[in-house]
C-alpha cells in the first residue's frame, strides 16, 4: 500500500534513487516537502514521487537543472498537491516568464520529436539484444516497446536481425 506521505528515505526508495539525491533536489528547491513535522522531518505527498521521477527523467534526457526546475514549477502551478490537474489555474499562477516557457516548449518538442523518430528503432534493438544475448529471458522493459502493432511502423535503418535476406531500402 502506498503511504499517504513519504519520508525522504521512502521517497528515494520508491523512485529508486539515493536518499542523498532527494535531499540534493530539495536543497536546490526542485523538490519541496508537502509537510514538515514538529521535529523537522520532511514529508512528501504521493505527487512528489511523480515530480521526482520527472526530474530524474528530464535530467537523463539532457535537460539542465533550470529547465527541469521550470518543468516541475509548471506542473506544481497547474496541478493540486495530489497531482490532479487544476482547471482553474491562470497565467498568474505560473512564476516563469514567457521567454523561459517558450524555450522549455522548444526543448520538450525537440526531445519528443527525437524520441518519436527513434522509438521503433529502440524497440527493435531491444528485442534483438534480448533474443540474441539473453535467450529471450528478460522481461519487457516497456509494454509499448513490445506492442506488435506499434513495432512495425517503419522500415529499419539496416537489416532486420530477425529476418534473413537483404534489407529493403528505406522509403521516405
TABEL-V986295 format. One record per pair of residues at least 24 apart in sequence whose ideal C-beta (glycine too) atoms are under 10 Angstrom apart, sorted by sequence separation. I is the first residue (numbers start at 1). J is the second residue. D is the distance in whole Angstrom. If there is no record, write none. Layout:
# TABEL-V986295
i = {I:I}
j = {J:J}
d = {D:D}
This chain:
# TABEL-V986295
i = {30:31:51:70:123:127:8:30:50:51:70:71:119:120:126:7:22:25:26:70:74:119:6:25:28:69:70:73:74:123:124:5:6:47:51:123:124:128:5:30:47:50:123:132:4:5:7:14:22:25:70:74:120:123:124:131:132:4:11:21:25:69:70:73:119:120:125:131:5:11:12:14:47:51:119:120:124:125:128:129:8:10:11:15:22:47:48:50:67:70:71:120:121:124:128:7:8:10:11:14:15:21:25:47:49:66:70:119:120:127:128:7:8:11:14:15:17:21:30:45:46:47:48:119:120:121:127:5:6:7:8:15:17:30:45:46:47:67:68:71:120:121:124:125:5:6:7:11:15:16:28:45:46:47:66:67:70:71:117:120:121:124:5:6:11:14:15:17:30:31:45:66:124:4:5:6:10:14:17:30:3:5:6:12:15:16:25:28:29:32:67:3:4:5:11:15:28:30:31:63:67:3:4:6:30:3:5:6:25:29:30:64:2:25:29:32:63:62:63:6:35:61:2:25:34:61:34:62:63:58:61:62:58:61:61:62:58:61:61}
j = {54:55:75:94:147:151:33:55:75:76:95:96:144:145:151:33:48:51:52:96:100:145:33:52:55:96:97:100:101:150:151:33:34:75:79:151:152:156:34:59:76:79:152:161:34:35:37:44:52:55:100:104:150:153:154:161:162:35:42:52:56:100:101:104:150:151:156:162:37:43:44:46:79:83:151:152:156:157:160:161:41:43:44:48:55:80:81:83:100:103:104:153:154:157:161:41:42:44:45:48:49:55:59:81:83:100:104:153:154:161:162:42:43:46:49:50:52:56:65:80:81:82:83:154:155:156:162:41:42:43:44:51:53:66:81:82:83:103:104:107:156:157:160:161:42:43:44:48:52:53:65:82:83:84:103:104:107:108:154:157:158:161:43:44:49:52:53:55:68:69:83:104:162:43:44:45:49:53:56:69:43:45:46:52:55:56:65:68:69:72:107:44:45:46:52:56:69:71:72:104:108:45:46:48:72:46:48:49:68:72:73:107:46:69:73:76:107:107:108:52:81:107:49:72:81:108:82:110:111:107:110:111:108:111:112:114:111:114:115}
d = {10:7:6:9:8:8:8:6:8:7:10:10:8:9:10:10:9:9:10:5:10:8:9:7:10:9:10:10:8:8:7:9:9:9:9:5:9:10:7:10:9:9:10:7:10:6:10:9:7:6:6:7:8:10:10:8:10:10:9:8:9:10:7:10:8:7:9:7:10:9:10:9:7:9:9:8:6:10:9:9:8:9:5:9:10:8:9:6:9:8:6:6:8:9:4:7:6:8:10:10:6:9:10:6:9:8:5:9:5:8:7:7:9:10:5:10:7:8:7:10:9:6:9:9:9:7:7:10:9:7:8:10:9:10:5:7:4:8:10:9:8:6:7:9:9:7:8:6:5:9:7:7:7:9:10:6:10:8:9:10:10:8:4:5:6:8:6:9:7:10:8:9:8:9:6:8:9:9:6:5:9:6:8:8:9:9:9:9:7:9:6:10:8:8:6:7:8:10:8:9:9:10:8:7:6:8:9:7:9:10:9:9:6:9:9:8:7:9:9:9:10:9:9:9:6:10:10:10:8:9:10:7:9:5:10:10:9:9:8}
